[in-house]
Amino acid sequence: MSAIEKLQAFLPDEHTAALVTSEINARYFTLFNYTDGAVLVTKHEAYLLCDFRYIEAAQKCASAEVTVVQFKKLYDTINDIILEKNIKSLMIEEETVTVARLAELRDCLSAELLSDSGLSRRIRAIRVIKNAREVELITKAQRITERALTELLNYVKPGVTEREMSVELEHLIHVYGGERIAFELITVAGANTSLPHGVPTDYVVRDGDFFTFDIGSVYEGYHSDMTRTFAVGHATDKMREIYDVVYQAHLQAAEKIVAGNTTADVDIAARDYIESKGYGAYFGHSTGHGVGLEIHEDPRVYKTDTTVLKDGMVITDEPGIYLPGEFGVRIEDMFLVQGDKAVDLALIPKELTII
Ligand SMILES: [Mn+2]
């Protein structure tokens, strides 16, 4: 079933339609990236509504499943379809339609608005399972990041700054075909590695530092996410010990990425291992998250989350240990759920590497 067919299956009858106005969801269903329009999905049809600026590109690029309709006034065009198709009720996205937009929709549309239909939630649940094309795009984004990082590592040495490495990496991601960076790149070294979401500074890298890269690219709208922690010049015994605990936790969690397990099983595997080594207090975030058209999307990978893993989900596995004022280590890969052996979407080795 296509994504649109899954959404159509959610519609209770032929008199109810779904109005998708968030840009990301509109792109998801139409495969077309545009703004200021909407997607209207009825039980048997789907319409991509866009204005003059997008019409040519939409007709060329949008999914063959959608009928492209140009509007002068969006709400007039929606009303025309509502009337023609005898639509009585309209589901709207409860998580993204603002209060102001809701008032506007109420004023302008001639169907009853269903503001608590669970449409946003249902779309999140549909998006959580990636098809082959989506997996390919996520993987492509990952390869771009890997190529950029591999080249960057030639330049990482004592004397460079965190910020220089961030700027250079962003440049390389563009050079290798990324449309943009997936989030503000985290390139932190030395004591700054204890900040899970540290911002690159002018700190000058020294021999014996850890250098953490939490990085990702976007390719055709799809994100990638990876973290590697390298040692610059050499690593102390304590650095090696902490690295190994995180590495083993990452591997233990990866073993639990099996269809039928819950995301809690994955988180608990990493968390229990880190706790058993006495560092539980220094692992304060969840083990992972879904990745797709957004860098953080469903499911959450945390001990209280009961999502059952299914084939086609893409989640990260990213435990870490952060010792304030000293250093931190995080190792992260994206995994595709596939039966009882998840596919690691990253190719860059995870063993401790001295650069
Ligand atoms: Mn992540």
Boltz pocket constraint, residues with backbone or C-beta under 6 A from the ligand:
constraints:
  - pocket:
      binder: B
      contacts: [[A, 225], [A, 226], [A, 289], [A, 295], [A, 316], [A, 318], [A, 332]]
      max_distance: 6.0
